[in-house]
């Protein structure tokens, strides 16, 4: 069963370059502290700035937890990363869903859009995870945190 992607967007009062920079290298500043899979609080959220780079969290206890990897690094236009956290909220190298983030210049700033696709790859948990990602505190909430971080 093919599921529709989750698509959310926000307009931020910043250039595409600044919007991309805050989204990627500034993620620690806006990512909600409660949204992680590690045992200890977040120290840093890192997206390595190249194709094949890791997307991971370093925790206050020094542990690292993976979210995925960079598939496309095209500043300031586009970023594609894998989301490899399964329905049990654990990193799963066998699970690969894609999150594409685009940065489009619009009047008043930049439209930042997230599209999370391939959710059917969650298998028997696909519908539940699709519903989870639709929730206000999921990608839509992330973009609200991000928008505050840009300003």
Number of C-alpha atoms within 10 A of each C-alpha: 9 10 13 13 18 19 17 18 17 15 19 25 16 19 18 23 15 17 30 24 15 20 24 18 14 20 18 20 17 19 21 15 13 8 12 20 19 18 12 14 16 24 16 17 25 19 21 16 17 14 15 14 17 19 21 18 23 19 19 14 12 10 13 19 19 22 25 25 22 21 18 18 17 14 16 16 16 17 23 20 25 21 24 22 21 20 16 9 12 15 17 16 13 10 17 20 19 20 21 17 21 21 26 17 17 15 9 11 17 22 21 25 18 23 18 22 21 20 25 18 17 19 12 10 14 19 15 13 17 20 11 14 18 16 12 11 15 15 21 19 15 17 23 17 17 23 20 11 18 18 10
